[in-house]
Amino acid sequence: QVQLVESGGGLVQAGGSLRLSCAASGSIFSINTMGWYRQAPGEQRELVATITSGGSTNYADSVKGRFTISNDYAKNTVWLQMNSLRSEDTAVYYCNLDHTSDLGWRMDYWGQGTQVTVSS
């Protein structure tokens, strides 16, 4: 069993910053990718940023230059530094873990979500 614990969400004014953290625990054998997704009310869940075990990153166009994803896979942890926040960044942010188990199965897990609200 794998658990993801997110923290760092909250209320911030437009132009401000927040830093999200996600720590994974449990039977994690080999991390492929960790990342952040978000879902605004009435919208589909969308990719924000991901980072592979090799350090390759991928960002949504809407956050490039403002958000930075980083990781410490020795600690099964990923962070999302969010700067220059906009009202349209308001959403529930979910941590995602994609790993390969010791039996070779590729497994996908989600955190419970953390609310980010940006006031204009």
LINJO-V135410 format. One record per helix or strand. SS is the DSSP state (h for helix, s for strand). FROM is the first residue (numbers start at 0). TO is the last residue. If there is no record, write none. Layout:
BEGIN
ss | from | to
SS | FROM | TO
SS | FROM | TO
END
This chain:
BEGIN
ss | from | to
s | 1 | 6
s | 9 | 12
s | 17 | 25
s | 29 | 38
s | 45 | 51
s | 56 | 58
h | 60 | 62
s | 66 | 71
s | 76 | 81
h | 86 | 88
s | 90 | 99
s | 105 | 109
s | 113 | 118
END
